[in-house]
């Protein structure tokens, strides 16, 4: 009689579990941003615009290379889903998986948002975070994750037994990107930075969310390493304390402010070039 494989615990199970972990991507040689250079540039930057993202909606915004953008909670606890694109070529977009591999599951000041292959270069650097005090809570939760994808109408349809909901973050980002004049928008929408969202993993490895600690006046601020087209969704989950993709949650707008930096204030900063790999892949 055929017996399924691996039914019994091996004799050396404890020894296998006790093997010490090794970082997949040691970052000792990764270029470190000079936050002093950014701070000097920020002092001389001039505000050039702002975009309000209504509750349960998405909006696009543009940031010049060497400029700054700030995402602010304005009225009540609210999380946001952020996509970034190169303004010159929307095919170059944020790569959450590689960002997670290089910096960890949740972003902190000094971490960068990296772009997809073949560019793989910094798109934006996180320079200020009013929730930096939160750290890790008793449940293992932290803020600003690059773990989750984005709430979407396809998963909603699957889990709700066929429900149609058009204000999931995926749909909000798709509409906002299309409104910005980008063709084939849905195919370019990608895994996000979950701004202000508080998340972690349970003991069984399940991804969890909990009420965000964000309050009106809290913000994240980024330095634009390249010219950016951004799209931000004010998630229909509100502060994500209960559920996604619903009109039941209390939701609020978010604000995006944009600053431009005079060229003379950018001494010491060099725009990142596209990755130098020759792309021959051994052929």
N, C-alpha and C positions, 0 to 999 in steps of 0.2 A: 504494500500500500504506500502510495506516495505521501510523504510528510512535508508540510510547508517548511521553508527555510527559516532559520534563526528564531525558533520558538523558545529556546533556552538561553538564559543569561550566561555568557561565557565566563570561564574561571578568572580571566584577567580583566573583567569589566571595570573594577575600581581603578586598576592601573591605567586603563585607557582614558577613563574620565579625569584622572589626575594629571594628564599631560598639560603643561603650562601653555597658555595661549600666546600667539605671536601676532603683532599688528600686521594686517594685510598690506597697508601702505604706510611705512614709516615716513614721516613728513619732515625729517630733519633737514633735507635739502630743498624743501618747498620754499619758494620765495616768500618772505615775510613782508607784509605791507608796513610801510612806515606811517604810523598813525599821526605822528607829529606833522608830516607833510600835509596830510589830509586836514588836520586841525587848522593849519595856517591857511590853506585854501578856503576852508569853511568860513573863516573870519572875514574873508574878502569877497565871498560869493554873494550874488545878488538874486533875490527871489524874482522869478520871471513868470510864475503862473501857479495855478492850483486846479485840481479836479476833484469834485465831490462824487463819490461812488454811492449811489442810493442803496438803501437796504434791499437785499435780494436781487441786486443788479450788478453789472460789471461795466467798467469804463477803461478806456485806453489813455495813456499819457506818454510823452516823449521827454527824454533827458539828454542834454548834450554831454559828450565825452568830457570828463573832468568836472562835471557838475554833481549835484546832490539831489536826492529825492527823499522825502519823509512821508511815512504812512502814519496817520494819527487817528486814534479813537476819539470821536468828537462828542457823542451824545450818550452812549451807554455801551456796556460790554459787547464787543463784536469782534469776531475773527475774520480774516481775509485770506483769500487764495491768490497768490502772486505768480504770474508767468512773466518771463523776460525774454526779449528777442533783440538781436542786433538790428538797429534801425536800417542798416545798409543791406541786410539780407536776413529775412525772417527764418530762413532755414537754420541759421545759427541761433540756438535757443538754449535755455537753462537746462542743465543736466543734473537733476536732483540726486540720482544714484551715485554719480561720481563725487558730487559735493558731500554727500553723506559718507562715502568711503574715505574722503580726505579729512573731513572736519568732525564727523560724528553725526548723531541723529538729530541734534537740535543746534541751531546756529547761535554763536556768541560774537561779541564785538571782536573784530579782527579776522573773522571768517569771511570767506568769499563764496559767491555764487558763480559756478563754473559752467562753461558752455559745452555743447555736445561735440562729438567727433565730427569732422577732423580738426576743428578749431581748438577745443579744449584749452581755453584761456579764461582768466577772470573777467566776468561781466560787471560785477558790482561787489563792493566790499562793505560789510556792515561796520559802521563807525559809531553808532550811538543806539542805546537800548534802555529805555526807562524801566523795563522789566528785568534788567540784568540781576537784580537782587533775588529773583525767585529761586534760582538754583534748582535743586532736585527735591521734590516734596516727599512725604512719607509713602506715597504710592508709587514712587519712581517717575512721576510726571515732571515734565519740563516744557518750556515754551519755545515756539518758533521751529516747528519740526520740518524735516525733509524726509519723513518716513511715508506718510500717507500720500494718496494720489490726489483726489479731489472728489467731492460728491458729484454724481453724474446720473443722468436720466436712465441709463441702461441698467445700472445696478438697482436703481429705484424701481424700475419696471419688474426686474427679476424678483426682488424681495417683497414687493408690495402686491404681487399677484396681478400685475398688468397695469399699474397706475402710470398715468402720464403727468410728468411734472417738468416744467420748462425753465425753472429758475435755480436748478442745481448749478454749482460753480462751473462745471464743465460747459454747460449751455451759456451761462453768463459770460465766460471767457470767450467762447466761440462767437457770440454776438458782438462783443466789444472789439475783438480782433477783426472781424469782418467789417464793422463800422469804421475801423481805422484804415480800410482800403486794402487789406491783405486777402488775396485770393486763396481758396482752399483752407479757410481758417480752422475748421475742426480738426483736420489732420495735423495741424501744427500746434494745437493746444497740448500741453504736456504736464507731467507731474510737477507739483507746485512747492513753493515755500508756504507753509501754513502760518501766516502771520498772526501772532498773539495766541495761537491755539495751544492748549495744554494737553499733552499726550504722553503715552508710554506703553509698556507692555505688561500684561498680567503674568502670573506665575506659569500659566499655560501657554504663554507666547502670543496671546491675542492682543491686538492693537486696541488701546482704549483712549477715550477722550474724557475730559472733565471740564467743569466751568472754568473759563479763562479768567486769570486774575487781572486782566486789563480793565482800566477805568478811563473815563474821559480825561484827556490830556496826555495819556501815554502814547509813545511813538517809537518807531524804528526808523533809523536814518541810514542811507547808503550813499557811497561815493560811486559814481558811474565810471567804470574803467574804459568803456567804449560807449559810443552813442547808442542809446537804448530806446526801444519801444516796449513799454510795459502794459500789461492788462491786469487789473485787480478786480476780484469779485468780493462783495460783501456777502458772506456765506448765509444761506437761508437757515442755517442752524443757530444763528445768533452768536451766543457765547459758547456754543457746543456743549451745554450742560445736559442736554436731553436727547436730541435727535437731529438728523440731517434732513435736508430736502423736504421742508414742511412749512406751511403758513402758520403753524401753531407757535413757533418759537418767537420770542421778542427779538426783533432785529433792528439794527441801527446803521446809519451811513458811516463811511470812512472818508478821510480826506487825504489826498496826495498833493504835497507841495513840491515845487521844482525850483532849484537854484542853478544859476550859471556862474562859472568861475572865470575871472579875467585871466588871460594867458600868462601874464606876468606873475600871477599868484600860484602858478603850478610848477615853479622851479623845484626840481627833485623828483617829479613824477614823469614816468615814461609810459605811454599807452602800451598795453600788452599786444604782442603780435600773435598771429595764429601759431598753433603748435608746429614744431619743426620736424616732426616725423615725416619721412620721405614718401609715405603712403604706397610703397611698392609691395608691402606685405609678403616679402620673400620671393617675389616673381621677377 
